[in-house]
Amino acid sequence: MKTLTIALATAKQAVRKPAFLVLSAFASFLLIGTIYVPYFTLGEDIKMYKDTGLTMISFFSLLLALLTASSEVAEEIEGRTAITLLSKPINRRQFILGKFLGIELAVLAMFAILGTLFAGGVWYKYAYDLTESGGGATAEMAMRIKQVQQVLPGLVLGFCEVTILTSISVAISTRVPMLPNLVVCLSLFFLGHLSPVMVEATKPGSGANELVRFMAGFFAFLLPPLENYNAGPSIATGVMVPWGVYVLPVVGLCVLYSSAALFFAFLLFDNRDVA
């Protein structure tokens, strides 16, 4: 109950801050504007819109999570305001877990807003592209519904990706301020997506240096496999990502990684001086 109270208070503070409004407004503007952007794909613009839309939603939600984690955890610890909360019958683990769940609620709110707008954009753009390229052809209702259904697994996977990085950000925020937190988490974001490519490019027989091959394997082993959560390229080609075979197992992997990061956050915060 105490954890839930902290979570709700954190979520309310997060959605009231300018960062939430600015990021949501800017991402919404891009999602609407790119409906009419010509991608020069010979009638396949909807594919590019799906891929870029999913990437935008995940990236802006990640920025919100990182900024909120820094302000709700790091700044409260550095500003000695966390001790006011901890002086009550609330332990440190409840504090960290409540902050994490509150940030997740704020991120979920942004995903709900942008995801709904994106689904509407996919619905509209499919018919819009047919009208533009088909000389007045009309889209069937079933096909428009299918287009929207294709992007739903991508939204779920994108939320899981942000969840993993949010848990890491909360752990880092117990020790360092905002700027190092942003640098580390954004680096993890890009390296987590690049590591499978690095491993593939440096596999035996590729002629890559041994040190480069070792570092590629090291990063792939150490970092979360964030590329597993990037369903944009598959969805863009019209593939329906299976819920039972792929999405649910990857969601389970997200739970494991997030739990490990939160456990690490408990260890870092247990002996942190907040007085």
Helices and strands as residue ranges (DSSP letters): H 2-16, H 18-33, H 45-69, I 70-74, H 75-78, H 82-86, H 92-133, H 141-173, H 178-201, H 210-222, G 226-229, H 232-236, I 243-247, H 248-270
